Amino acid sequence: MSTPPSRAAADRRRALVLAVGFVNIAASIGFTRFALTVIMPDMRRGLGLSYTELGTLATIGFALYMVVSPMAGVVGVRVGTRWTIAASLALIALGLGGLALASGFWTALAANLLVQLGGAGANAAGFTIAAGWFTARRGAATGIMMGGAGAGVVLVGQLVPRILAATPDGWRAAWGGIAAVSALIAIVCGVLLPDSRSAPRSDVAAWLGSRPALRGDVRIWVLSALVGAFGFSHIVFGTFFAAHLTTGGWTIGRIGHMWSIVGVVTIVSGLIGGALSDRIGRFRTLGVLLAGQAAASMILASAVGHAGVLAALLLYGGTLMGFPAVVGALSGDLAGPDASRVMGFVNVFFSGGQMLGPFLAGMVIDATGTVGPALTLAAAVATAGAAAALIAARRLVAVTPAAIGG
């Protein structure tokens, strides 16, 4: 029989979990996804890729992420979050290094597949890493970790453009630098992150009682649908934000300056969403966050003035990382040590929404000749999701922190 850790020791471990979880999300989301947006134009020119090849590279990567996510969740349960995250970040670093050395489409595709493979594992485990260490404040804890994505965006936005401008092959140096930082974070996670299996035994005992109810749990299916709606709506906004504003006379420099606001706001958006879910409930908070995404798309669709764009960005960034924070917390509520399995499952729907959103939005833009209707479509999907979440909050009995020991 192992002796339970003292309260002070447990608190120190919780603080370490938050810090390491923060840098994991910075690497697996902030560096990879948002650096890709900044570096890809120079990389496309450097490798002589067509836009079709560039789109194919991204689409195949998202497809692999969608397929691997459920398996990544299973691995997280079997081997623990510590080694899942460390190994996944190592794959990300290897893939980013491959992008730095890419000589053409096929080598870039292979490297990006490694990045997406590692991203699926790091995210499935990272979104639920707080499940083993927090109960009453699980949402806030997960939200703090999600702030790493915003920090990664800010860092990428500040440093990568300077690296790109330094040399004609700056995109290679940028990928190489990000790969090195990701490798360092992988080592930090492997050395410092306490494994989920060493979490307080009282939490584990409570979780074990909820495990038999996981199969066929309607709440997980509802959660998956909400995650799909979020994936659809947020990617349409992010993908066509610049295109919409350029038609309104905005310069790329001005658009980039405004977009950096999203990175700053997302640092705290996860904490706000997670903490709110601790107070008013997970499903209700997901409804609020989806409503915020819907409002952001509608405002952007109808206004290209500075005030309207600023309001849209604040709503978008202010609800962006709160959503995965609440999803991670709810997965922990429902599944405890199996939380990464739930996250892997719902990530399939997230990836599906991300793949379907730009495709349908592009068809709408081609048919109408303007981006506004595509943003309206994104708002409609988010609104439907918000309504479903609020209905679920009233009709489905969600596991609460109090129900699992505080």
C-alpha positions as CSV (number, residue, x, y, z in Angstrom):
1,M,0.0,0.0,0.0
2,S,1.5,3.3,-1.0
3,T,1.1,6.3,1.3
4,P,-1.0,9.1,-0.1
5,P,1.0,12.3,-0.7
6,S,0.7,15.1,1.7
7,R,-1.5,18.1,0.8
8,A,1.5,20.3,0.3
9,A,3.2,17.7,-1.9
10,A,0.0,17.2,-3.9
11,D,-0.3,21.0,-4.4
12,R,3.2,21.2,-5.7
13,R,2.5,18.4,-8.1
14,R,-0.7,20.2,-9.3
15,A,1.3,23.3,-10.0
16,L,3.9,21.3,-11.9
17,V,1.1,19.7,-13.9
18,L,-0.3,23.1,-14.8
19,A,3.1,24.4,-15.9
20,V,4.1,21.4,-18.0
21,G,0.6,21.1,-19.5
22,F,0.8,24.8,-20.5
23,V,4.0,24.3,-22.5
24,N,2.7,21.1,-24.0
25,I,-0.3,22.9,-25.4
26,A,1.9,25.8,-26.6
27,A,4.0,23.3,-28.6
28,S,1.2,21.0,-29.9
29,I,-1.3,23.7,-30.9
30,G,0.4,27.2,-30.7
31,F,3.5,26.2,-32.5
32,T,2.3,23.7,-35.1
33,R,-1.1,24.9,-36.2
34,F,-0.4,28.7,-36.1
35,A,3.2,28.6,-37.3
36,L,1.9,26.6,-40.3
37,T,-0.3,29.5,-41.2
38,V,2.6,32.0,-41.1
39,I,5.3,29.9,-42.7
40,M,3.4,28.1,-45.4
41,P,3.3,31.0,-48.0
42,D,7.2,31.2,-48.0
43,M,7.5,27.4,-47.9
44,R,5.1,27.1,-50.9
45,R,7.2,29.5,-52.9
46,G,10.5,27.9,-51.8
47,L,9.4,24.4,-52.8
48,G,7.5,25.5,-55.9
49,L,4.2,24.0,-54.7
50,S,0.9,24.8,-56.3
51,Y,-2.0,25.9,-54.1
52,T,-3.7,22.5,-54.9
53,E,-0.6,20.7,-53.6
54,L,-0.6,22.9,-50.5
55,G,-4.3,22.2,-49.9
56,T,-3.8,18.5,-50.4
57,L,-0.9,18.5,-47.9
58,A,-3.1,20.1,-45.3
59,T,-6.2,18.0,-46.0
60,I,-4.3,14.7,-45.8
61,G,-2.7,15.9,-42.5
62,F,-6.2,16.7,-41.0
63,A,-7.5,13.3,-42.2
64,L,-4.7,11.5,-40.5
65,Y,-5.3,13.5,-37.3
66,M,-9.0,12.4,-37.5
67,V,-8.2,8.8,-37.9
68,V,-5.4,8.6,-35.3
69,S,-7.2,10.6,-32.6
70,P,-9.3,7.6,-31.2
71,M,-6.2,5.4,-31.1
72,A,-4.2,8.2,-29.4
73,G,-6.9,8.3,-26.7
74,V,-6.5,4.6,-26.1
75,V,-2.7,4.9,-25.9
76,G,-3.1,7.7,-23.4
77,V,-5.1,5.4,-21.2
78,R,-2.8,2.4,-21.6
79,V,0.6,4.0,-21.1
80,G,-0.3,7.2,-19.2
81,T,-0.3,10.9,-20.1
82,R,3.3,11.4,-19.3
83,W,4.8,9.2,-21.9
84,T,2.1,9.8,-24.4
85,I,2.8,13.5,-24.3
86,A,6.6,13.1,-24.4
87,A,6.6,10.7,-27.3
88,S,4.0,12.7,-29.2
89,L,6.0,15.9,-28.8
90,A,9.1,14.1,-30.0
91,L,7.2,13.0,-33.1
92,I,6.1,16.7,-33.6
93,A,9.8,17.8,-33.3
94,L,10.9,15.2,-35.8
95,G,8.2,16.2,-38.3
96,L,9.0,19.9,-38.0
97,G,12.6,19.1,-38.6
98,G,11.5,17.2,-41.7
99,L,9.6,20.2,-42.9
100,A,12.8,22.3,-42.5
101,L,14.7,19.8,-44.7
102,A,11.8,19.1,-47.2
103,S,12.8,19.1,-50.9
104,G,9.4,18.9,-52.5
105,F,5.7,17.9,-52.0
106,W,6.2,14.3,-51.0
107,T,8.9,15.0,-48.3
108,A,6.8,17.8,-47.0
109,L,3.7,15.6,-46.9
110,A,5.6,12.9,-45.0
111,A,6.9,15.4,-42.5
112,N,3.5,16.9,-42.0
113,L,2.0,13.5,-41.3
114,L,4.5,13.0,-38.5
115,V,3.5,16.4,-37.1
116,Q,-0.2,15.5,-37.2
117,L,0.4,12.1,-35.7
118,G,2.2,13.7,-32.8
119,G,-0.4,16.4,-32.5
120,A,-3.2,13.8,-32.1
121,G,-1.4,12.2,-29.2
122,A,-0.3,15.3,-27.5
123,N,-3.7,16.9,-27.7
124,A,-5.7,13.8,-26.7
125,A,-3.6,13.5,-23.6
126,G,-3.0,17.2,-23.0
127,F,-6.6,18.3,-23.1
128,T,-7.3,15.9,-20.2
129,I,-4.1,16.0,-18.2
130,A,-5.9,17.9,-15.4
131,A,-8.4,15.1,-14.9
132,G,-6.2,13.2,-12.5
133,W,-5.2,16.2,-10.3
134,F,-8.2,18.5,-10.1
135,T,-11.9,18.0,-9.2
136,A,-13.7,21.1,-8.0
137,R,-11.6,23.4,-10.2
138,R,-11.0,21.0,-13.1
139,G,-12.4,23.5,-15.6
140,A,-10.2,26.4,-14.5
141,A,-7.1,24.1,-14.4
142,T,-7.7,22.9,-17.9
143,G,-8.3,26.5,-19.0
144,I,-5.0,27.6,-17.7
145,M,-3.3,24.9,-19.7
146,M,-5.2,25.9,-22.8
147,G,-3.6,29.4,-22.4
148,G,-0.5,27.8,-23.8
149,A,-2.0,27.9,-27.2
150,G,-2.3,31.7,-27.0
151,A,1.2,32.0,-25.7
152,G,2.4,29.9,-28.6
153,V,0.5,32.1,-31.1
154,V,2.0,35.3,-29.6
155,L,5.5,33.8,-29.7
156,V,5.1,32.6,-33.3
157,G,3.7,36.0,-34.4
158,Q,6.5,37.9,-32.9
159,L,9.5,35.7,-33.9
160,V,8.7,33.8,-37.1
161,P,8.2,36.9,-39.4
162,R,11.6,38.2,-38.3
163,I,13.2,34.8,-39.1
164,L,11.4,34.7,-42.5
165,A,12.7,38.1,-43.4
166,A,16.3,37.4,-42.4
167,T,17.1,35.1,-45.4
168,P,15.5,33.7,-48.5
169,D,15.3,30.3,-46.9
170,G,14.0,31.7,-43.6
171,W,11.2,29.3,-43.6
172,R,13.7,26.4,-43.1
173,A,15.3,28.2,-40.2
174,A,11.8,28.9,-38.7
175,W,10.8,25.2,-38.9
176,G,14.1,24.2,-37.5
177,G,13.9,26.6,-34.6
178,I,10.4,25.5,-33.7
179,A,11.5,21.8,-34.0
180,A,14.3,22.5,-31.5
181,V,12.0,24.1,-29.0
182,S,9.4,21.3,-29.4
183,A,12.1,18.7,-28.7
184,L,13.1,20.6,-25.5
185,I,9.5,20.7,-24.4
186,A,9.3,16.9,-25.0
187,I,12.2,16.3,-22.7
188,V,10.8,18.6,-20.1
189,C,7.4,16.8,-20.2
190,G,9.1,13.4,-20.0
191,V,11.2,14.4,-17.0
192,L,8.9,16.6,-15.0
193,L,5.3,15.6,-15.7
194,P,3.8,13.5,-13.0
195,D,2.0,10.6,-14.5
196,S,-1.8,10.4,-14.2
197,R,-1.5,7.1,-12.3
198,S,0.1,8.9,-9.4
199,A,-2.9,11.2,-8.9
200,P,-4.7,11.2,-5.5
201,R,-6.3,7.8,-4.8
202,S,-9.6,9.3,-3.7
203,D,-10.1,10.7,-7.2
204,V,-9.2,7.4,-8.8
205,A,-11.6,5.5,-6.6
206,A,-14.4,7.9,-7.6
207,W,-13.6,7.5,-11.3
208,L,-13.7,3.7,-11.2
209,G,-17.3,3.9,-10.2
210,S,-18.2,5.8,-13.3
211,R,-16.3,3.7,-15.9
212,P,-19.0,1.1,-16.6
213,A,-21.4,3.9,-17.8
214,L,-19.1,5.1,-20.5
215,R,-20.3,2.8,-23.3
216,G,-23.3,4.2,-25.0
217,D,-23.4,7.4,-22.9
218,V,-25.6,9.8,-24.7
219,R,-23.7,12.7,-23.2
220,I,-20.5,11.7,-25.1
221,W,-22.4,11.7,-28.4
222,V,-24.0,15.1,-27.7
223,L,-20.5,16.4,-26.7
224,S,-19.1,15.0,-30.0
225,A,-21.8,16.8,-32.0
226,L,-21.0,20.1,-30.2
227,V,-17.3,19.6,-30.9
228,G,-18.0,19.1,-34.5
229,A,-20.1,22.3,-34.7
230,F,-17.2,24.2,-33.0
231,G,-14.6,22.7,-35.4
232,F,-16.8,23.8,-38.4
233,S,-17.5,27.3,-37.3
234,H,-14.2,28.4,-35.9
235,I,-12.1,27.1,-38.8
236,V,-14.3,29.0,-41.3
237,F,-13.8,32.2,-39.4
238,G,-10.0,31.7,-39.2
239,T,-9.6,30.5,-42.8
240,F,-11.5,33.3,-44.5
241,F,-10.9,36.2,-42.1
242,A,-8.1,37.7,-44.2
243,A,-9.9,37.1,-47.5
244,H,-13.0,38.8,-46.2
245,L,-11.1,41.9,-45.1
246,T,-9.0,42.3,-48.2
247,T,-12.2,42.6,-50.2
248,G,-13.1,45.4,-47.9
249,G,-9.9,47.3,-48.6
250,W,-7.7,46.2,-45.7
251,T,-4.0,45.7,-46.2
252,I,-2.2,42.4,-45.2
253,G,-0.1,44.3,-42.7
254,R,-3.2,45.8,-41.0
255,I,-4.9,42.4,-41.0
256,G,-1.9,40.8,-39.4
257,H,-1.8,43.4,-36.7
258,M,-5.5,42.8,-35.9
259,W,-5.1,39.0,-36.0
260,S,-2.4,39.2,-33.3
261,I,-5.2,40.3,-30.9
262,V,-6.6,36.7,-31.1
263,G,-3.3,35.3,-29.7
264,V,-3.3,37.7,-26.8
265,V,-6.9,37.1,-25.9
266,T,-6.7,33.3,-26.2
267,I,-4.1,33.2,-23.4
268,V,-6.9,33.9,-20.9
269,S,-9.9,32.6,-22.8
270,G,-9.3,29.0,-21.7
271,L,-9.2,30.0,-18.0
272,I,-12.4,32.1,-18.4
273,G,-14.3,29.3,-20.1
274,G,-13.0,26.6,-17.8
275,A,-13.7,28.6,-14.6
276,L,-17.2,29.5,-15.9
277,S,-18.0,25.9,-16.4
278,D,-17.0,25.1,-12.8
279,R,-19.7,27.6,-11.8
280,I,-22.6,27.1,-14.2
281,G,-22.0,23.7,-15.6
282,R,-20.1,22.2,-18.6
283,F,-22.9,22.0,-21.2
284,R,-24.3,25.4,-20.4
285,T,-20.9,26.9,-20.8
286,L,-20.4,25.2,-24.1
287,G,-23.6,26.8,-25.2
288,V,-22.4,30.2,-24.2
289,L,-19.1,29.7,-26.0
290,L,-20.7,28.5,-29.2
291,A,-23.0,31.5,-29.1
292,G,-19.9,33.7,-28.9
293,Q,-18.5,32.1,-31.9
294,A,-21.8,32.6,-33.8
295,A,-21.8,36.3,-32.9
296,A,-18.2,36.7,-34.0
297,S,-19.0,35.3,-37.4
298,M,-22.2,37.3,-37.9
299,I,-20.4,40.6,-36.9
300,L,-17.6,39.9,-39.3
301,A,-20.0,39.0,-42.1
302,S,-21.8,42.3,-41.7
303,A,-19.0,44.8,-40.9
304,V,-15.5,45.5,-42.1
305,G,-14.9,48.7,-40.1
306,H,-12.3,48.8,-37.4
307,A,-14.9,48.6,-34.5
308,G,-16.8,45.7,-36.0
309,V,-13.7,43.7,-36.8
310,L,-12.3,44.3,-33.3
311,A,-15.5,43.2,-31.7
312,A,-15.6,40.0,-33.8
313,L,-11.9,39.2,-32.9
314,L,-12.5,39.7,-29.2
315,L,-15.5,37.4,-29.3
316,Y,-13.7,34.9,-31.4
317,G,-10.5,34.8,-29.4
318,G,-12.4,35.2,-26.1
319,T,-14.3,31.9,-26.7
320,L,-11.7,30.0,-28.8
321,M,-9.6,28.2,-26.1
322,G,-12.4,28.1,-23.6
323,F,-14.2,25.5,-25.7
324,P,-11.5,22.8,-25.6
325,A,-10.8,23.6,-22.0
326,V,-14.5,22.8,-21.1
327,V,-14.5,19.7,-23.4
328,G,-11.4,18.5,-21.6
329,A,-12.9,19.1,-18.2
330,L,-16.2,17.4,-19.1
331,S,-14.2,14.4,-20.5
332,G,-12.5,14.2,-17.1
333,D,-15.9,14.4,-15.3
334,L,-17.4,11.6,-17.4
335,A,-14.4,9.3,-17.7
336,G,-11.8,10.1,-15.2
337,P,-8.6,8.1,-16.1
338,D,-10.2,7.2,-19.4
339,A,-10.6,10.9,-20.3
340,S,-8.0,10.8,-23.1
341,R,-10.1,8.0,-24.7
342,V,-13.1,10.3,-24.7
343,M,-11.0,13.1,-26.1
344,G,-9.7,10.9,-28.8
345,F,-13.2,10.0,-29.8
346,V,-14.6,13.5,-29.9
347,N,-11.6,14.7,-31.8
348,V,-12.8,12.7,-34.7
349,F,-15.8,15.0,-34.9
350,F,-13.7,18.1,-34.4
351,S,-11.4,17.0,-37.3
352,G,-14.5,16.3,-39.4
353,G,-15.9,19.7,-38.7
354,Q,-12.5,21.3,-39.6
355,M,-12.4,19.4,-42.9
356,L,-16.0,20.0,-43.9
357,G,-16.1,23.7,-42.9
358,P,-13.6,25.2,-45.4
359,F,-14.9,22.9,-48.2
360,L,-18.6,24.0,-47.8
361,A,-17.6,27.6,-47.2
362,G,-15.5,27.6,-50.3
363,M,-18.4,26.3,-52.3
364,V,-20.6,29.1,-50.9
365,I,-18.0,31.7,-51.7
366,D,-17.6,30.4,-55.3
367,A,-21.4,30.5,-55.7
368,T,-22.0,34.0,-54.3
369,G,-18.7,35.7,-55.1
370,T,-18.3,37.0,-51.5
371,V,-17.2,35.7,-48.1
372,G,-20.1,37.1,-46.1
373,P,-22.5,34.2,-46.8
374,A,-19.9,31.6,-45.8
375,L,-19.4,33.4,-42.4
376,T,-23.2,33.4,-42.0
377,L,-23.2,29.6,-42.6
378,A,-20.5,29.3,-39.9
379,A,-22.7,31.4,-37.5
380,A,-25.7,29.2,-38.3
381,V,-23.9,26.0,-37.4
382,A,-22.5,27.5,-34.2
383,T,-26.0,28.8,-33.3
384,A,-27.5,25.3,-33.8
385,G,-24.7,23.9,-31.5
386,A,-25.4,26.5,-28.9
387,A,-29.1,25.6,-28.8
388,A,-28.3,21.9,-28.6
389,A,-25.8,22.5,-25.7
390,L,-28.4,24.5,-23.7
391,I,-31.0,21.8,-24.2
392,A,-28.5,19.2,-23.1
393,A,-27.8,21.3,-20.0
394,R,-31.5,21.1,-19.0
395,R,-32.2,17.5,-20.0
396,L,-29.0,15.6,-19.4
397,V,-27.6,15.0,-16.0
398,A,-23.9,15.8,-16.3
399,V,-21.4,14.5,-13.8
400,T,-20.3,17.5,-11.6
401,P,-17.1,18.0,-9.6
402,A,-19.2,17.6,-6.4
403,A,-20.4,14.2,-7.6
404,I,-16.9,12.9,-8.0
405,G,-15.5,14.0,-4.7
406,G,-15.4,17.8,-4.8
